[in-house]
Amino acid sequence: MNATTTPDRCPRCGDAFACGAAGPGPCACCTIALSATLQAQLRQQYSGCLCLPCLQLLARAEQAVERAGAVACGC
């Protein structure tokens, strides 16, 4: 991001961040694994990209729910 570029704002937390989707390399969010269901929910709930910390938090929460479900059913 250069000095004249306005940073993006995360619609979830409001923090400023630089979305790399239009950059020369892959965006950092491409390293986050989110289920198709969660991705669809996020698209309905928010317009625009979420910052990496929010995506990481959501991914960890989703994984915790999945682990809890696996333990509950004895998988």
C-alpha positions in Angstrom: 0.0 0.0 0.0 1.4 3.4 -0.9 0.9 6.7 1.0 -1.9 7.8 -1.4 -3.9 4.6 -1.0 -6.8 4.7 1.4 -6.8 1.6 3.6 -9.8 -0.7 3.6 -12.0 -0.9 6.7 -13.1 -4.2 8.1 -16.9 -4.3 8.2 -16.8 -6.6 11.2 -14.3 -4.8 13.6 -13.8 -1.4 11.9 -10.0 -1.7 11.8 -8.1 -0.4 8.8 -6.2 -3.0 6.7 -4.8 -3.5 3.3 -6.7 -6.0 1.2 -4.3 -7.8 -1.1 -7.0 -9.2 -3.5 -6.0 -6.8 -6.2 -2.3 -7.0 -5.4 0.4 -8.8 -7.4 0.4 -11.9 -5.2 -2.2 -14.0 -3.4 -4.0 -12.2 -0.6 -3.2 -13.3 2.9 -6.8 -14.3 3.4 -6.2 -17.1 0.9 -4.3 -18.9 3.7 -7.5 -19.1 5.8 -9.7 -22.1 5.5 -13.4 -21.3 5.9 -16.2 -23.7 5.1 -18.5 -22.8 2.2 -21.3 -22.4 4.7 -19.4 -19.8 6.7 -18.2 -18.0 3.5 -21.9 -17.7 2.4 -22.9 -16.4 5.8 -20.1 -13.8 5.7 -21.1 -12.7 2.2 -24.7 -12.2 3.4 -23.7 -10.4 6.6 -20.9 -8.1 5.3 -20.1 -6.2 2.2 -16.4 -6.2 1.3 -13.4 -8.0 2.7 -12.8 -8.8 6.4 -9.4 -8.2 7.9 -7.0 -11.1 8.5 -7.4 -11.1 12.3 -11.2 -11.3 12.0 -10.9 -14.1 9.4 -8.4 -16.0 11.7 -10.8 -15.6 14.6 -13.8 -16.9 12.7 -11.7 -19.8 11.3 -10.6 -20.8 14.9 -14.2 -20.5 16.1 -15.5 -22.7 13.3 -12.8 -25.3 14.0 -13.7 -25.3 17.7 -17.3 -25.9 16.9 -16.4 -28.7 14.5 -14.1 -30.3 17.2 -16.9 -30.0 19.8 -19.3 -31.7 17.5 -16.9 -34.5 16.7 -16.4 -35.1 20.5 -20.1 -35.0 21.2 -20.9 -37.7 18.6 -17.9 -39.8 19.4 -16.2 -39.5 16.0 
